[in-house]
Amino acid sequence: MQFFGDLLALGVKPVAVEKDVMNYSLLLQPELADVQSFELQGCPAEADLSGLEADIVIAPTYLSPRQLKYMEKLGPLVTVECDEMDRLEQIRLFGRLLGEEERAEAWIRHYHLKIDLAKQRLSSLIESGETVAVYEIRQDNGIYIWNHTARGVYNLYPMLGLAPPDKVRSDVLERNDHLCISLSELPIYAADHMFVVVSGREDWMSRTRKRISKSTVWRNLTAYRNERIYYLKLEEFWGSEGLALERQLEIQTDLLTGHKLS
């Protein structure tokens, strides 16, 4: 389920992953080329997992009792709270569950080295105190601001030590909660550097960029005037666990240092 970025960081390849989770994990596709996908929405009894047996089945606690009962048929079931734990402690948890404690610690050391290299590249930004934040735009027109467990935010604040806007700090990070705001509220939550997460499907990305370019609210933001709005694909930043977090770090660092992505 959500956690297979952690498993891949431990060198453990899942035999099957839920379809929606796989579709929103583009940065992990090289490792998932021959992994079976299945659908769990609506009627889990129709999921095509005939003949599949797993040594362990990992699922988020938010699944319905019916879905959890279905997944128990596939193997020993372990449920884990989603988006609650510190990202590195979650890696350690799976290391203990899978008997891969040494690999967990090795990956954490590797990740810290990546963070140190990113800090060197971003040293002037870190020292400047300029603010950075992540905003997701959905088709309901809401603007979502995520805490450290989602959309690569863990890289920015706990690890790189970048500064959030005061309102993001007080209303999101200190409350350890996500927040949905209206467009009219955006200026008081805006950062000097703004990562904007948008789905890349059905031309939604291009339409959102056009809408932002015509919006008086967006055009008056410091980040817009200074060309410091960086667009991220939701399909690459939906999950932020383990190996996904590491690959998101490279994208974030490249954008903040002015490297244009294709």
N, C-alpha and C positions, 0 to 999 in steps of 0.2 A: 504494500500500500504506500502511504506517504513516505515511509522510512527507508526506501531502498537506496537512496543516496548515502545513508549511513552504512548500509550493508556493502555497497560497492567500495566504500572507503576502507572497509575491513577485508576486502578481497573476496567477499561472499556474493555470488551471483544468484539472484532469485530465479526460480523455475517459472514463475508466473507473476504478473503485475496487473492490477486493475486498469482497464483500458483508459479511462479518463486521466488517471495519474500518469500513465505512460505518455499520453498525448501532450501533457503539460510538463514534460521533462525533456525538452529537446537537447539540452546540454549533455544528457546522459545516453543519448541514442546509440553512440558507438558501442557501449557496453550491453545494449539491450536488443541487438540485432536478431538474436535467435531466442529471445525470451517470449513465452506465451502470454497473451493478454486475455483478459476476461471482463465481462460486464457485470456489475453488481447493482446497478440502479434498477428500481422497479421490482423485478421478479427474479431474485437470485437463483431460484430453482431452474431458470432457463440458461444460466451461465454455462458456457461450454468448457467444462473442466473434466470431462470424462477420462478416467484412467489416471488422473493426476494425483500423486501422493507427495506430501512434503514432510520433511523432518520437523519443521516448525512453521506455523502460520502466524504472521504478525499483522495485527489489525488495529486501527484507531478505536478508542472507546466510544466514539460518537455513532458508530454503526448501530442500526436497529437490532433488537433481539433476534428478529428473523434472519437478518444477514449474518449475525455472529453465529447463530445455530447452524446455518448453512456452511460457514467456513470451518466450523469444527469437524465437519465430515472429511475435510481435506488433510487434516493432521492436527497435532497438538497446538492449541490456540493460545497465543499470548496477546493481550490487549495493552496498548500504551496510550497515555494521554497525548493528544496531538497539540503542538504549539504551546506547550507548557514548560518544558525543560530548557535549561541552557543548552545550546547546540553541542558543546563539547562534552557535557555531562551525558547527553543523549548518546553520543558515540560510545562513551564508557559503558553505559547501560547495555547497549547491544553487544559490546565486547564481552561483558559478563554473561549475557544470555547465550551467546554463541561460543563461549570458550575461546575468545580471541582478544583477551585483555592486552597482550603484548602488541598485537597489530593495532589495537585502538590507540595505545600510547604512542606507537611509532607514527601513526597517521597524524595525531595531534601535534607531535614535534614537527613533522613535515609541514603542516598547515601554519604553525607559528613562524616557520622560516619564510613561507610565502608572504605572510603578513609583514614580517620585518622588511622584506624586499619592497613590498608595496609602500610601506611607511617611508622608505628612502626616496621613492619616486614622488611621494606626496608630501615631503617634509615642509615645503614652503606653504602648502595649503593648510596643513595641520597647525603650523606655527602662526598662521595669519588669523586663526579664529573664525574664518568665514564658515558660515553654516551650510549644512548638507542635509537633505531629507528625501524621502521616497513617497511618491503620490501615485495611486492607481486610479485610472479613469475607466469607469464601466459604462455600459450602454444605458443604465438608469440615470446617467448624468451625475451620479454621486462621485465625490473625490475621497478616496480611502487612504488613510495614513496608518501604516502598520507598525506594530511594536517590533522588538528585536528578533522575534521568532519567524518572521515571514519576509519574503521578497528581497532577500539579501541584506536586510537591515543589520543583521548581526555583524557582518563585516565592517560596516561603517562606524558604528558607535563603540560597542564593547572591545572590538579588536583594533581597528585603526585609530580610535580615539578622536574621530571627527566630531565637530560640534553640531548639535541639532538647534533649530530655532527654539526660542524660549517656550512658545506655546506647544510645540511638539514635545518638548521635554516634560512640561507640566501635565499636559492633557493626554499624552499617549505613553511615553516611556516610564514616567514615575508611577503611573496608574497600571502599567503593564497590561494595556488594553489597546484594541484597535479603535479607530475613530472614522466616522463618515462625516464630511463637511460639505456645505454647498459652495458654489462658485463664489458667492458674495463674501464668504468667510475666508477664502483662500489667502488674501493678502496678509492676514495676521498669523498664518501658519507657514508662509512662504519662506524659503531658504535662499541663500546666495547661489547655491548649486542645487538644482532640482532634478532628481531622477523621476521620470514619468513612465509608469508601467501601463502598457496598453496591449490588448490582444492583437496579434498579427493576422488574425483570420478575417476573411470577408472584407478586406480593405479597411478594416476598422482603424488600423494605425494611420493610414494616409488621411482618412476622414477626420480623425482626431487632431492631427497636426494642422490641417487646414482650419479647423474650428478654433484651435488655439491661436493661430496667426491672425484671426479676425476678431478675437475677443479683446475688448478694452481692458478687462480685468487682467488677463494674462499679459497683454502688451505693456502694461504699466508696472509689472514686476521687475525687480532688479535683475533676476536671473534671465528673464527674457531679453531685456535691453542689453545685457552683457553676453548674450548667446551662451548661456550656461544651463540650458535645459537639455537633458540627455534622455533619449527615449529608449526604453527597454521593452522587450517582448515578454508578455505574460507567460507565454509557453516556455520561456527560458528561466523565468524567475518565480514561478508559482511555488515550487518547493525550495527550501533552503536548508538541506541536510547534507552533511558529509561532503561527498565528492561534488555535488551540485554547488555547495557553498564555495568550494575552492575555485571552481570554474567561473562562478559569478564574480569572484574577487578580481580576476583578470580583466573582465569586461568593465567593471566599475572603475578600476584603476586606469585603464586605457582612456576611458571617457573623461575622467577628471584631469588627466594630464594632456588632454587635447588631441588624443589619437582618434581619428575618425574610423568608425567601424563600418563594414559593408552591410 
